[in-house]
């Protein structure tokens, strides 16, 4: 091949909020797939908050990115060359691949996508990691019931948007927390959230949540942490459930922050709080994808994507997650289908 393979590397481990110096662009030759490997051309990259944790070398559930090596994430792509009999040129696939135009990878790490079933980008969203994260966290930990009140922080993000819709399917009253008038309008008018609070303009977040939840909070799906969670946790009902999914308010913190001691709330109200990662449910992924796909096909779940054009703009799309730029799933379009 005459063209070059652009890659986005981790240039250095950030302290606090990442910036342009965190990333480095290089061009290399397009790799040749070895025996058992498949060469995939990236079409869409998934941009996710958890990647900030992998930029650190602190102990976590995911292996840290290596300085000087390409960043990795969810990718939807097209097979351009295959040395694996399970894949043919032209197949659409998804997997954890490099932030690059091309990746050569063992076929066992890829899954085929049916482009006729749904737009291929949904494999990185509704039927991919964010959708499964929402599905299992809400239904297994939150267990929302008809008439209960479910509060979702980060409600206009990829996970929160799906959480709210599933909670509505279960007959719950859903209160979202988001950061712009545009997001609030979308969540209420398009997705049917009962109430949505703008945390950036509120004068008192606790009072606003209390007003939106006159019967208290039965389920809290926490994507954010920080002051928002402090306020919600103080309003939990007896036997409430908390699905601890993300803490984006703390991902760029350079010191441990002090906050309310929440354990008395949990103890005196017999609250269940459980942190989780989606891979905890790996043996149930097939069932989750099947149900999410059915809801998507039936129009019971809809979605919104924020698509940034060009691999060269992937770092800014990532930083935009922490500015709250995205509505729904943040993707980077690398190439045309």
Phi, psi and omega in degrees: 000140181275336184282162180263163179252106177283141179224148174253118182257159168277110184281323180199158178281123183287149170249113187080214182293128175298158175217193185299331181289348179288337189243154177218135177260137174225160173239132179229174174290150175293126185291153173263127180291137177276180178301130181086356181259163178231136175265121185245130172266125182290136173250315178226138171254141172270133179247119190226144181300328183299340181295336177298321178296326181285348175282345176265156176262014178290151180298132180205185181282344181239143180296136180296149169296150178264134177297133181087359179246161181294142172293154181235147177190182178293133182223140165253131182212186182233136180288125178251344176201139184223131169246027177233122185296346180279350183230144179237156176304132182099347177295142171267135185220164172223153180178178176272104187235173180289153167283086186202164175294320184226143174224132171262124187213151177298135184300336181294345180265007182244153173234138177286151177239138174269108183291348180271345183281323182192162175308138187298334180295337181293343176293343175259005186223264189299315181259012178249207186303312180297317180297317179293324177299315178295313185300305185285321180297317181286312188282326181275316183267310182289320180045059182293143180241159180302131178087349179282163178257123179247126176251134181236119172270156187060040191291338181264006176275179185300314182283311185301323181296321179285321177304310182299320181291321178293320179299321177294322177298331179272004175085015181272160171271128189244127176243122180255158175233123183217182191237018175202159179295324179299315180294318180298316180297318180295314182296322182279313188278325184262323186255351174081019173301143182284319177216149174221135183249133176271106184289344182277339183247351181294145176273334179209101186297323181295316180296321181291320178294319179299318179293325181282344182234068184297338178261014181082187184243123179265325180225130175239120175259108190260110174257353197239310186079201176065208184296329180297313180292324175305317182290316182294316184298332180287348184249013182292143175275170175298133181066027174292160178236139180236119175264111184268099187259316183211162180220055189298337178294342185249354190298331181254012180292140179258357175212159180288126181269146177266142179213186178301147173280107188274346186300324176300322177301314184293320182291307188286345180247011178051050184272141171262122173238125181224123171275151182203163168233153190297331180294346174301335185252022187305322182287354179247006184304318184302315180295319180296315179297320180299314181291316179297320179296321180294314178299321180295314181297323182279355181078012179280339174234133173239178185207164178226134179241141169252113187249121175262132183272130170099129178303326181297341181259006180299316179301318180293325176297321178296312180297330179297335177302323184274346173270348182079029184288327190276145168247114185078215186279128176271120178235158171241123176273117185267322182207159176287151179294000000 
